[in-house]
Amino acid sequence: MRLGIVGAGALGTFFANALERVASIEILRRGGDPLRLARVDAVLLAVKTYDTTAALSPLRGALGPKTAIVSLQNGLLQVSQIEAALGPQRPVVLAPTTEGATRDPGGGVRRGGIGSTVLGIPGGRPGTDLPDVLAELFRSAGLAAEASTPIEPHLWAKLVVNAAINPVTALARRPNSWIFEDSEAALRAATLAREAAAVAGALGIGLPYLDPVARVVEVARATALNRSSMLADLDAGRGTEIDAINGEIVRLGRLLGVSVSENERACDEVRRAAGA
C-alpha cells in the first residue's frame, strides 16, 4: 500500500517510522511538492487542527479523486476543515489515536507509551472497507488498531480525555503526571471530563468506558512523562487546539443546554496564555 503523510512532527514521524516496514511511505514536509503524493492510496493527516487548511489546500489538484484523508487529529473540526481544503467529495477516515510521541533533544522521536488507534468512516458517509484495510496494515506494523462503526463514540472518547488533560497540563506547564499528582489539577480535570461526557450523552453518543474521570486518570498514568500537545504549543509560542477541543464542547454544550462552565473557563485561560 502507498501512504502519504502530511505532518512531519513527532506523531507523523512516529507513524511513518512504524509503517515504513509494511507500506511505501511518502512524507510531505512543509513547502514540499504536493505532486509527491499524486499516486498514494491514502494520506495520513498528522498536523495540528489550526494548520489543516494550509497543509491540505496545496493537495487539491494533486490527489486522485479516490485518495482518502485519514485524520489522526484531535478535536471535532476534522471533517469540516478537510472538506474546506479539498472539497466535500473527498473520502475521509477518522482515526482517533491514543498514540503519542515527542521529539527528544537530539531530534529523534520518542514514543509516549503504548497507545491504540480506531479507524472509521464519519457518520452519514458511504461505507468502505478502507478502515479495515488500514487497521490490518497498522497491526502488521506492530501497532494496536481496529476498525469501528460508528466512529463517533471513539472520537468523543479521545475528546473527553484531551479536554481534561491538555488545558490543565498546559496552563500548569507540567507533564501529564500533574493530573494525578496535584489535587487541584485532579479536581479540575475531573470537572472538564464530566462536562464533556455530559455533552456526548446529550448528543446520544455512548462512550466506550463507564467512568470518564477514571479514564482520564488511566491515560495520564500511562503517559505520565508526556508533555501534552497543548503544552508543547504554548512552550513554542504557537496557537493551540483549544477551539477544536474544549471550544467545540462549549459550543455544543450551549446549543444543548448542558453546563460547560469549566470548559468555558479553560478556553479563556488557554487563549490568554497563548496571547490570543
Secondary structure, 3 states (H helix, E strand, C coil): CEEEEECCCHHHHHHHHHHCCCCEEEEECCCCCHHHHCCCCEEEECCCHHHHHHHHHHHCCCCCCCCEEEECCCCCCHHHHHHHHHCCCCCEEECCECCCEEECCCCCEEECCCCEEEEECCCCCCCCCHHHHHHHHHHHCCCEEEECCCCHHHHHHHHHHHHHHHHHHHHHCCCCCHHHHCHHHHHHHHHHHHHHHHHHHHCCCCCCCCCHHHHHHHHHHHCCCCCCHHHHHHHCCCCCCCHHHHHHHHHHHHHHCCCCHHHHHHHHHHHHHCCC
